[in-house]
Amino acid sequence: MSRIHEALKKAAQERSSRLSSGTSPEFVDVSTDVSRTTVPAEDRAAPLLVDLPPKRDSSFLSFEELVKKCTRPQWQPDSRNNVFDGANSDQIGAESFRTLRSRLYQIAGTRQLKKVLVTSSIPEEGKTFVAANLAQSLAQQDHSRVLLIDADLRVSRMHQVLGAPATPGLADYLRGQSDECSVIQRGHEGNLCFIPGGSPVSNPSELLLGARMKHLLERVTPVFDWIVLDSPPALPVHDASLIADLCDGVLFVVRAGATEFEIAGKASSEFRDKNLLGVILNRAERNESYGGYYYGYPAADKKKT
């Protein structure tokens, strides 16, 4: 955990520096702490059960059959929050997410890692931005099948980043009003699929804690290579901790120059026993004292997010 502690401390130092100078950070940096625990790999060829409630004699789907049944709306991504869009695709912001992707593949080579939760301590640290671009980076790998889930049922906004319909979505599925195929969207290019947050609900924690959330992940995990979930911030509500229990690992987002060290440390400590993979230092400015590197990983050049 020493790297995670140092990352949080560096964010706090940058925050103090920005407040004293009156400037704001404009860069993205990525840092991960790689676990070496060996766990048997999951069987990616297992089928997906379609009908709800589950039936022993129901039919099964392959990925190809699933995408034929799911919706295919015309997404219109918000270029301000998409580092892989058009002219942004060759910039260092995109390269930072490719670096993060490589680190995740390294971890996946040593232990089970498919379901990745992205969270933060408080709002406006960039977790939705990170989750969206991480999913797109993973989907750019040849034959990589990725499912992005907006599990922030309190303030769902991933559909705005992707320019996708907001409903039906996860909340509708958890309430038993929709099945998997009706809530899963697929972009017209690549193998990126998406489940939006869905209709507003008054009891998000109860829905996330219910059996249908676990059942959904059990059904889609064998079909996809990666599942990225965006969750609410950890401190205001308990939702992220509930979802983390269903995932293989957690990425914790800290906004450099903004998140207080004590707050980030308190929030991240909740996930230390829940496969905390590492810290993503968002909007971090290059520090020349690090020689262009941060904990051995290439530091990001200028990129407004």
C-alpha positions as CSV (number, residue, x, y, z in Angstrom):
1,M,0.0,0.0,0.0
2,S,3.0,2.3,0.1
3,R,2.5,3.5,-3.5
4,I,-1.1,4.2,-2.8
5,H,-0.2,6.2,0.3
6,E,2.4,8.1,-1.6
7,A,-0.1,8.8,-4.4
8,L,-2.6,10.2,-2.0
9,K,0.0,12.3,-0.3
10,K,1.2,13.7,-3.6
11,A,-2.3,14.7,-4.5
12,A,-2.6,16.5,-1.2
13,Q,0.7,18.3,-1.8
14,E,-0.4,19.4,-5.3
15,R,-3.6,20.7,-3.8
16,S,-1.7,22.8,-1.4
17,S,0.6,24.1,-4.1
18,R,-2.4,25.0,-6.4
19,L,-4.2,26.8,-3.7
20,S,-1.2,28.8,-2.8
21,S,-0.4,29.7,-6.4
22,G,-4.0,30.4,-7.5
23,T,-3.6,28.0,-10.5
24,S,-5.5,24.8,-11.3
25,P,-4.1,21.5,-12.6
26,E,-4.5,20.6,-16.2
27,F,-3.0,17.2,-16.6
28,V,-3.8,13.5,-16.3
29,D,-1.6,11.0,-14.6
30,V,-2.1,7.3,-14.0
31,S,-0.6,5.2,-11.2
32,T,-1.5,1.6,-10.2
33,D,-0.2,-0.8,-7.6
34,V,0.1,-4.3,-9.1
35,S,-0.9,-7.3,-6.9
36,R,1.0,-10.6,-7.5
37,T,-1.5,-13.0,-5.9
38,T,-2.2,-16.0,-8.1
39,V,-5.8,-17.0,-8.7
40,P,-7.0,-19.5,-11.3
41,A,-8.3,-17.8,-14.4
42,E,-12.0,-17.6,-15.1
43,D,-13.5,-19.6,-18.0
44,R,-14.4,-17.0,-20.6
45,A,-16.2,-19.5,-22.8
46,A,-19.1,-20.1,-20.3
47,P,-22.5,-19.1,-21.8
48,L,-25.0,-16.4,-20.8
49,L,-28.4,-17.3,-19.4
50,V,-31.1,-15.0,-20.8
51,D,-34.4,-15.4,-19.1
52,L,-35.3,-14.0,-15.7
53,P,-35.8,-15.5,-13.3
54,P,-33.2,-18.1,-14.1
55,K,-34.4,-21.5,-15.4
56,R,-32.3,-24.6,-15.6
57,D,-33.6,-25.5,-19.0
58,S,-33.3,-21.9,-20.6
59,S,-31.4,-21.2,-23.7
60,F,-27.9,-19.7,-23.6
61,L,-26.2,-16.9,-25.6
62,S,-22.8,-16.3,-27.0
63,F,-21.5,-12.7,-27.3
64,E,-22.5,-12.7,-31.0
65,E,-26.0,-13.7,-30.2
66,L,-26.3,-11.2,-27.3
67,V,-25.3,-8.2,-29.4
68,K,-27.9,-9.2,-32.0
69,K,-30.6,-9.0,-29.3
70,C,-29.4,-5.8,-27.5
71,T,-30.2,-2.3,-28.7
72,R,-27.9,-0.3,-31.1
73,P,-28.7,3.4,-30.7
74,Q,-26.6,6.0,-32.4
75,W,-24.2,7.2,-29.7
76,Q,-22.9,10.8,-29.9
77,P,-20.0,10.9,-27.4
78,D,-19.1,14.2,-25.7
79,S,-15.7,15.0,-27.1
80,R,-14.8,17.1,-24.0
81,N,-14.8,13.9,-22.0
82,N,-13.5,11.5,-24.6
83,V,-9.7,11.3,-25.1
84,F,-10.1,8.8,-27.9
85,D,-12.4,11.1,-30.0
86,G,-11.1,12.5,-33.3
87,A,-8.0,14.7,-32.8
88,N,-7.7,13.7,-29.2
89,S,-6.8,10.1,-30.0
90,D,-3.1,10.8,-30.5
91,Q,-2.6,12.9,-27.4
92,I,-1.0,11.9,-24.2
93,G,-4.3,11.6,-22.4
94,A,-5.2,8.6,-24.5
95,E,-1.7,7.2,-24.0
96,S,-2.2,7.4,-20.2
97,F,-5.3,5.2,-20.5
98,R,-3.4,2.7,-22.6
99,T,-0.8,2.6,-19.9
100,L,-3.5,1.9,-17.3
101,R,-4.9,-0.8,-19.7
102,S,-1.5,-2.5,-19.8
103,R,-1.2,-2.5,-16.0
104,L,-4.6,-4.2,-15.8
105,Y,-3.6,-6.8,-18.3
106,Q,-0.5,-7.5,-16.2
107,I,-2.7,-8.0,-13.1
108,A,-5.1,-10.2,-15.1
109,G,-2.2,-12.4,-16.0
110,T,-1.5,-13.2,-12.3
111,R,-5.0,-13.4,-10.9
112,Q,-8.7,-13.3,-11.7
113,L,-9.6,-9.8,-13.0
114,K,-12.6,-9.0,-15.1
115,K,-15.0,-6.9,-13.1
116,V,-13.3,-3.5,-12.2
117,L,-15.1,-0.9,-10.1
118,V,-14.1,2.8,-10.5
119,T,-14.9,5.0,-7.5
120,S,-13.6,8.1,-5.6
121,S,-14.0,9.7,-2.2
122,I,-16.2,12.6,-3.1
123,P,-18.0,14.0,-6.2
124,E,-16.3,15.8,-9.1
125,E,-13.0,13.9,-9.0
126,G,-13.4,12.4,-12.5
127,K,-14.4,8.8,-11.8
128,T,-17.0,8.8,-14.6
129,F,-14.5,10.3,-17.0
130,V,-11.9,7.6,-16.0
131,A,-14.4,4.7,-16.2
132,A,-15.7,5.8,-19.7
133,N,-12.2,6.2,-21.2
134,L,-10.8,3.1,-19.6
135,A,-13.7,1.1,-21.1
136,Q,-13.0,2.6,-24.5
137,S,-9.3,1.8,-24.2
138,L,-10.0,-1.8,-23.3
139,A,-12.4,-2.1,-26.2
140,Q,-9.7,-1.0,-28.7
141,Q,-7.8,-4.2,-28.1
142,D,-8.4,-6.8,-30.8
143,H,-11.3,-9.1,-30.0
144,S,-11.7,-7.4,-26.5
145,R,-15.4,-7.5,-25.5
146,V,-16.1,-4.8,-22.9
147,L,-19.2,-3.9,-20.9
148,L,-19.5,-0.5,-19.2
149,I,-22.1,-0.2,-16.5
150,D,-23.3,3.0,-14.9
151,A,-23.9,1.7,-11.3
152,D,-24.3,5.3,-9.9
153,L,-28.0,5.1,-9.5
154,R,-28.1,8.3,-7.5
155,V,-26.5,10.6,-10.1
156,S,-26.3,8.7,-13.4
157,R,-24.4,10.6,-16.1
158,M,-22.4,8.1,-18.0
159,H,-25.0,8.2,-20.8
160,Q,-24.2,11.9,-21.2
161,V,-20.5,11.1,-21.7
162,L,-21.3,8.5,-24.4
163,G,-24.2,10.4,-25.9
164,A,-26.4,7.4,-25.3
165,P,-30.1,6.9,-24.2
166,A,-30.5,6.9,-20.4
167,T,-33.2,4.3,-20.2
168,P,-33.9,1.5,-19.9
169,G,-31.0,0.8,-17.7
170,L,-29.6,-0.9,-14.6
171,A,-32.3,0.5,-12.3
172,D,-35.0,-0.9,-14.5
173,Y,-33.3,-4.3,-14.6
174,L,-32.9,-4.4,-10.8
175,R,-36.6,-3.6,-10.3
176,G,-37.5,-6.5,-12.6
177,Q,-39.0,-4.2,-15.3
178,S,-36.4,-5.1,-18.0
179,D,-34.2,-8.0,-18.9
180,E,-30.5,-8.0,-19.9
181,C,-30.9,-7.7,-23.6
182,S,-33.2,-4.7,-23.3
183,V,-30.8,-2.7,-21.1
184,I,-27.6,-3.5,-22.9
185,Q,-26.6,-1.1,-25.7
186,R,-23.9,-1.6,-28.2
187,G,-22.1,1.1,-30.2
188,H,-22.0,0.8,-33.9
189,E,-18.3,0.3,-33.9
190,G,-16.1,-2.1,-31.9
191,N,-17.1,-4.4,-29.0
192,L,-18.0,-1.8,-26.4
193,C,-21.4,-2.4,-24.8
194,F,-23.1,-0.2,-22.2
195,I,-25.8,-0.4,-19.5
196,P,-27.0,3.1,-18.5
197,G,-28.2,4.0,-15.0
198,G,-31.8,3.8,-16.0
199,S,-34.9,5.4,-14.5
200,P,-34.6,7.4,-11.2
201,V,-35.1,5.3,-8.0
202,S,-35.6,6.1,-4.4
203,N,-33.9,3.0,-3.0
204,P,-30.6,2.6,-4.9
205,S,-28.7,0.8,-2.0
206,E,-31.4,-1.7,-1.6
207,L,-31.5,-2.5,-5.3
208,L,-27.7,-2.8,-5.5
209,L,-27.7,-5.1,-2.5
210,G,-30.4,-7.3,-3.9
211,A,-29.9,-10.7,-5.6
212,R,-30.6,-9.3,-9.1
213,M,-27.4,-7.2,-9.2
214,K,-25.3,-10.2,-8.3
215,H,-27.2,-12.3,-10.8
216,L,-26.6,-9.8,-13.6
217,L,-22.9,-9.9,-13.1
218,E,-22.8,-13.6,-12.9
219,R,-24.6,-13.8,-16.3
220,V,-22.6,-11.2,-18.2
221,T,-19.2,-11.9,-16.8
222,P,-18.6,-15.1,-18.9
223,V,-19.5,-13.3,-22.1
224,F,-17.3,-10.2,-21.7
225,D,-13.5,-9.9,-21.3
226,W,-13.9,-6.8,-19.1
227,I,-16.7,-5.2,-17.1
228,V,-16.1,-1.7,-15.9
229,L,-18.5,-0.2,-13.3
230,D,-18.9,3.4,-12.4
231,S,-20.2,3.8,-8.8
232,P,-21.1,6.7,-6.5
233,P,-18.4,8.3,-4.4
234,A,-17.4,6.3,-1.4
235,L,-17.8,8.8,1.5
236,P,-21.4,10.2,0.9
237,V,-23.0,6.8,0.5
238,H,-22.2,3.1,1.0
239,D,-23.1,2.0,-2.6
240,A,-19.5,1.7,-3.8
241,S,-18.6,-0.7,-1.0
242,L,-21.6,-2.9,-1.8
243,I,-20.6,-3.1,-5.5
244,A,-17.0,-3.7,-4.6
245,D,-17.9,-7.0,-2.9
246,L,-19.1,-8.2,-6.3
247,C,-16.1,-7.1,-8.3
248,D,-12.5,-8.4,-8.8
249,G,-10.8,-5.1,-8.1
250,V,-11.2,-1.4,-7.4
251,L,-9.6,1.6,-9.0
252,F,-9.7,4.7,-6.7
253,V,-9.7,8.1,-8.4
254,V,-8.1,11.1,-6.7
255,R,-8.2,14.6,-8.2
256,A,-4.8,16.2,-7.9
257,G,-4.8,19.6,-6.4
258,A,-8.4,19.2,-5.1
259,T,-8.8,16.1,-3.0
260,E,-7.7,16.5,0.6
261,F,-5.3,13.8,1.8
262,E,-7.3,12.9,4.9
263,I,-10.5,12.5,2.9
264,A,-8.9,10.4,0.2
265,G,-7.1,8.3,2.8
266,K,-10.3,7.6,4.8
267,A,-12.3,6.7,1.7
268,S,-9.6,4.4,0.1
269,S,-9.0,2.6,3.4
270,E,-12.5,1.1,3.0
271,F,-11.4,-0.9,0.0
272,R,-8.0,-2.2,1.2
273,D,-9.7,-5.5,2.0
274,K,-11.6,-5.5,-1.3
275,N,-8.9,-5.9,-3.9
276,L,-7.9,-2.2,-4.2
277,L,-5.8,-2.2,-7.4
278,G,-4.4,1.3,-7.1
279,V,-4.9,5.0,-7.3
280,I,-5.6,7.0,-10.5
281,L,-4.3,10.6,-10.0
282,N,-6.6,12.6,-12.3
283,R,-5.6,16.1,-13.6
284,A,-2.1,15.8,-12.2
285,E,0.5,18.3,-13.4
286,R,4.0,17.0,-14.3
287,N,6.5,17.6,-11.6
288,E,10.0,18.0,-12.9
289,S,11.4,16.7,-9.6
290,Y,10.1,13.3,-10.7
291,G,12.1,13.4,-13.9
292,G,9.1,12.9,-16.1
293,Y,8.1,9.7,-14.3
294,Y,5.7,8.9,-11.5
295,Y,6.3,5.7,-9.6
296,G,8.0,4.3,-12.6
297,Y,5.2,5.0,-15.0
298,P,5.3,7.7,-17.7
299,A,3.8,10.9,-16.5
300,A,1.1,12.5,-18.6
301,D,1.7,15.6,-20.6
302,K,-0.8,18.5,-20.7
303,K,-4.4,17.5,-21.2
304,K,-7.5,19.4,-20.0
305,T,-10.3,17.2,-18.7
